[in-house]
């Protein structure tokens, strides 16, 4: 395994072309997809033909330091989901998005906070990042709690994208949290 980053309990690695089934299975869980698609699974062909090639191309584009990373438990190697640390497609490299998508079985164990903290540390100490941001639906209290544990600041609200208007809670829109390198250093 080509480890990108390790925490106490997790190993994050770059995805490979052989990982499509892991992504397909994760995105087929209605609870995992609740605030993304209203619980509808991502079509497997979309993951194989578009999402995974884009993930792999991101490593090339950003030198392997930014992108989407598979998360595995260090004890046993079980795939539990993924973390993201990447800029907007044409955005500056010093402002990156932080995110995660984890199996239900990994919820409530502190993995999202643990992996996110490690990525914040890497972003601010090794990658020249100035600002890390994260977005979620306003009603997604679980993700908002993690952002707040990371001491990210609520900075903005956003309307729900039109392709998500049928998702439960979409009428409340979305929220954006941020943390700067200076704020992170003061923790």
C-alpha beads as a LAMMPS data file, in Angstrom:
LAMMPS data file: protein, C-alpha beads

187 atoms
186 bonds

1 atom types
1 bond types

-500.0 500.0 xlo xhi
-500.0 500.0 ylo yhi
-500.0 500.0 zlo zhi

Masses

1 110.0

Atoms # bond

1 1 1 0.000 0.000 0.000
2 1 1 1.364 3.407 -0.999
3 1 1 0.546 5.315 2.191
4 1 1 -0.101 9.029 1.792
5 1 1 -0.695 9.790 5.465
6 1 1 -1.077 7.839 8.707
7 1 1 -2.907 8.652 11.909
8 1 1 -3.142 6.625 15.083
9 1 1 -5.820 4.346 13.588
10 1 1 -5.989 5.169 9.879
11 1 1 -3.866 4.870 6.774
12 1 1 -4.763 7.107 3.850
13 1 1 -3.568 6.111 0.390
14 1 1 -4.050 7.176 -3.185
15 1 1 -6.794 5.353 -5.069
16 1 1 -5.807 3.047 -7.924
17 1 1 -7.606 1.935 -11.072
18 1 1 -8.508 -1.279 -9.200
19 1 1 -10.567 0.540 -6.542
20 1 1 -13.797 1.129 -8.493
21 1 1 -15.716 -1.535 -6.565
22 1 1 -14.857 0.100 -3.221
23 1 1 -16.286 3.419 -4.435
24 1 1 -19.340 1.767 -5.996
25 1 1 -20.141 -0.095 -2.794
26 1 1 -19.704 3.014 -0.622
27 1 1 -21.922 5.121 -2.894
28 1 1 -24.629 2.456 -2.939
29 1 1 -25.423 2.853 0.772
30 1 1 -28.558 5.019 1.097
31 1 1 -27.496 6.379 4.512
32 1 1 -24.074 7.423 3.195
33 1 1 -25.716 9.181 0.240
34 1 1 -28.560 10.741 2.264
35 1 1 -27.346 14.352 2.111
36 1 1 -25.762 14.001 -1.330
37 1 1 -28.422 12.410 -3.519
38 1 1 -31.315 11.745 -1.166
39 1 1 -30.055 8.173 -0.779
40 1 1 -29.869 7.258 -4.457
41 1 1 -26.726 5.278 -5.366
42 1 1 -24.178 6.654 -7.798
43 1 1 -24.444 4.630 -11.021
44 1 1 -21.496 2.187 -11.212
45 1 1 -20.650 3.200 -14.783
46 1 1 -20.350 6.837 -13.670
47 1 1 -17.823 5.834 -11.009
48 1 1 -15.853 3.606 -13.410
49 1 1 -15.943 5.897 -16.445
50 1 1 -15.812 9.374 -14.921
51 1 1 -15.229 9.623 -11.161
52 1 1 -12.301 7.222 -10.771
53 1 1 -10.451 8.521 -13.865
54 1 1 -10.913 12.068 -12.515
55 1 1 -9.544 11.009 -9.108
56 1 1 -6.469 9.473 -10.748
57 1 1 -5.994 12.511 -13.016
58 1 1 -6.080 14.725 -9.916
59 1 1 -2.961 13.039 -8.541
60 1 1 -1.169 13.889 -11.788
61 1 1 -2.479 17.443 -11.800
62 1 1 -1.526 18.163 -8.170
63 1 1 1.627 16.051 -7.896
64 1 1 -0.001 13.393 -5.711
65 1 1 -0.209 15.744 -2.724
66 1 1 -3.843 16.746 -3.153
67 1 1 -6.917 14.788 -4.151
68 1 1 -9.163 12.016 -2.890
69 1 1 -7.608 9.390 -0.609
70 1 1 -8.834 5.940 0.392
71 1 1 -9.061 5.489 4.162
72 1 1 -8.283 2.125 5.720
73 1 1 -8.107 0.986 9.310
74 1 1 -4.474 0.331 10.177
75 1 1 -5.549 -2.666 12.227
76 1 1 -6.744 -5.093 9.550
77 1 1 -6.727 -2.805 6.505
78 1 1 -10.524 -2.498 6.201
79 1 1 -11.614 0.197 3.733
80 1 1 -13.821 2.661 5.633
81 1 1 -14.293 5.403 3.025
82 1 1 -12.351 8.381 1.756
83 1 1 -11.053 11.830 2.579
84 1 1 -10.566 14.730 0.227
85 1 1 -8.057 17.550 0.316
86 1 1 -8.046 19.419 -2.983
87 1 1 -8.504 22.825 -4.589
88 1 1 -11.345 23.825 -6.861
89 1 1 -10.732 22.499 -10.411
90 1 1 -9.107 25.745 -11.551
91 1 1 -8.626 27.267 -8.109
92 1 1 -5.486 28.313 -6.291
93 1 1 -3.469 25.574 -4.572
94 1 1 -3.407 27.458 -1.266
95 1 1 -7.194 27.206 -0.720
96 1 1 -8.402 23.606 -0.539
97 1 1 -11.536 21.683 0.285
98 1 1 -11.603 19.179 3.136
99 1 1 -14.192 16.422 3.088
100 1 1 -14.907 12.774 3.820
101 1 1 -17.340 10.005 2.998
102 1 1 -17.310 7.075 5.382
103 1 1 -19.148 3.787 5.744
104 1 1 -21.938 3.804 8.327
105 1 1 -19.941 1.242 10.313
106 1 1 -17.201 3.888 10.705
107 1 1 -19.551 6.610 11.955
108 1 1 -19.332 7.709 15.565
109 1 1 -15.808 6.347 16.059
110 1 1 -13.961 9.636 15.608
111 1 1 -12.440 8.628 12.255
112 1 1 -13.721 11.684 10.369
113 1 1 -12.235 14.013 12.985
114 1 1 -8.974 12.051 13.211
115 1 1 -8.413 11.917 9.454
116 1 1 -9.451 15.536 8.968
117 1 1 -7.104 16.769 11.719
118 1 1 -4.196 14.954 10.102
119 1 1 -5.038 16.430 6.700
120 1 1 -5.256 19.934 8.175
121 1 1 -1.808 19.443 9.694
122 1 1 -0.362 18.243 6.386
123 1 1 -2.036 21.062 4.447
124 1 1 -0.730 23.796 6.713
125 1 1 2.764 22.428 7.458
126 1 1 3.790 20.671 4.225
127 1 1 1.630 21.814 1.316
128 1 1 1.700 25.623 1.508
129 1 1 -2.045 25.870 2.084
130 1 1 -3.426 29.094 3.576
131 1 1 -7.155 28.276 3.848
132 1 1 -9.080 25.007 4.181
133 1 1 -12.829 25.027 3.617
134 1 1 -15.641 22.488 3.880
135 1 1 -19.273 22.562 2.819
136 1 1 -22.314 20.530 3.763
137 1 1 -26.071 20.817 3.929
138 1 1 -27.279 22.974 6.806
139 1 1 -29.221 20.003 8.223
140 1 1 -26.212 17.646 8.184
141 1 1 -25.512 18.012 11.895
142 1 1 -22.984 15.142 11.940
143 1 1 -20.650 16.813 9.453
144 1 1 -21.175 20.223 10.992
145 1 1 -20.167 18.828 14.401
146 1 1 -16.910 17.538 12.921
147 1 1 -16.154 20.906 11.318
148 1 1 -16.768 22.582 14.663
149 1 1 -14.537 20.041 16.484
150 1 1 -11.808 21.018 14.012
151 1 1 -12.403 24.644 15.099
152 1 1 -13.460 25.644 11.608
153 1 1 -15.590 28.779 11.472
154 1 1 -18.997 29.047 9.831
155 1 1 -18.420 31.728 7.201
156 1 1 -21.307 31.509 4.742
157 1 1 -24.567 29.920 3.710
158 1 1 -25.477 28.830 0.209
159 1 1 -28.635 27.926 -1.657
160 1 1 -29.192 24.284 -2.467
161 1 1 -27.968 23.347 -5.969
162 1 1 -30.871 22.608 -8.293
163 1 1 -29.829 18.962 -8.699
164 1 1 -30.254 18.470 -4.932
165 1 1 -33.642 20.107 -4.436
166 1 1 -35.311 16.745 -3.748
167 1 1 -32.881 15.845 -0.934
168 1 1 -34.329 15.887 2.591
169 1 1 -33.575 19.230 4.254
170 1 1 -32.534 20.908 1.010
171 1 1 -34.890 23.812 1.681
172 1 1 -32.444 24.930 4.405
173 1 1 -29.535 25.259 1.968
174 1 1 -25.889 24.660 2.685
175 1 1 -23.143 25.997 4.921
176 1 1 -19.463 26.709 4.432
177 1 1 -16.830 26.463 7.146
178 1 1 -13.219 27.642 6.906
179 1 1 -10.008 27.632 8.873
180 1 1 -6.853 29.550 8.015
181 1 1 -3.297 28.547 8.730
182 1 1 -3.112 31.275 11.378
183 1 1 -6.276 30.043 13.110
184 1 1 -4.983 26.464 13.007
185 1 1 -1.657 27.494 14.572
186 1 1 -3.491 29.098 17.509
187 1 1 -5.239 25.841 18.475

Bonds

1 1 1 2
2 1 2 3
3 1 3 4
4 1 4 5
5 1 5 6
6 1 6 7
7 1 7 8
8 1 8 9
9 1 9 10
10 1 10 11
11 1 11 12
12 1 12 13
13 1 13 14
14 1 14 15
15 1 15 16
16 1 16 17
17 1 17 18
18 1 18 19
19 1 19 20
20 1 20 21
21 1 21 22
22 1 22 23
23 1 23 24
24 1 24 25
25 1 25 26
26 1 26 27
27 1 27 28
28 1 28 29
29 1 29 30
30 1 30 31
31 1 31 32
32 1 32 33
33 1 33 34
34 1 34 35
35 1 35 36
36 1 36 37
37 1 37 38
38 1 38 39
39 1 39 40
40 1 40 41
41 1 41 42
42 1 42 43
43 1 43 44
44 1 44 45
45 1 45 46
46 1 46 47
47 1 47 48
48 1 48 49
49 1 49 50
50 1 50 51
51 1 51 52
52 1 52 53
53 1 53 54
54 1 54 55
55 1 55 56
56 1 56 57
57 1 57 58
58 1 58 59
59 1 59 60
60 1 60 61
61 1 61 62
62 1 62 63
63 1 63 64
64 1 64 65
65 1 65 66
66 1 66 67
67 1 67 68
68 1 68 69
69 1 69 70
70 1 70 71
71 1 71 72
72 1 72 73
73 1 73 74
74 1 74 75
75 1 75 76
76 1 76 77
77 1 77 78
78 1 78 79
79 1 79 80
80 1 80 81
81 1 81 82
82 1 82 83
83 1 83 84
84 1 84 85
85 1 85 86
86 1 86 87
87 1 87 88
88 1 88 89
89 1 89 90
90 1 90 91
91 1 91 92
92 1 92 93
93 1 93 94
94 1 94 95
95 1 95 96
96 1 96 97
97 1 97 98
98 1 98 99
99 1 99 100
100 1 100 101
101 1 101 102
102 1 102 103
103 1 103 104
104 1 104 105
105 1 105 106
106 1 106 107
107 1 107 108
108 1 108 109
109 1 109 110
110 1 110 111
111 1 111 112
112 1 112 113
113 1 113 114
114 1 114 115
115 1 115 116
116 1 116 117
117 1 117 118
118 1 118 119
119 1 119 120
120 1 120 121
121 1 121 122
122 1 122 123
123 1 123 124
124 1 124 125
125 1 125 126
126 1 126 127
127 1 127 128
128 1 128 129
129 1 129 130
130 1 130 131
131 1 131 132
132 1 132 133
133 1 133 134
134 1 134 135
135 1 135 136
136 1 136 137
137 1 137 138
138 1 138 139
139 1 139 140
140 1 140 141
141 1 141 142
142 1 142 143
143 1 143 144
144 1 144 145
145 1 145 146
146 1 146 147
147 1 147 148
148 1 148 149
149 1 149 150
150 1 150 151
151 1 151 152
152 1 152 153
153 1 153 154
154 1 154 155
155 1 155 156
156 1 156 157
157 1 157 158
158 1 158 159
159 1 159 160
160 1 160 161
161 1 161 162
162 1 162 163
163 1 163 164
164 1 164 165
165 1 165 166
166 1 166 167
167 1 167 168
168 1 168 169
169 1 169 170
170 1 170 171
171 1 171 172
172 1 172 173
173 1 173 174
174 1 174 175
175 1 175 176
176 1 176 177
177 1 177 178
178 1 178 179
179 1 179 180
180 1 180 181
181 1 181 182
182 1 182 183
183 1 183 184
184 1 184 185
185 1 185 186
186 1 186 187
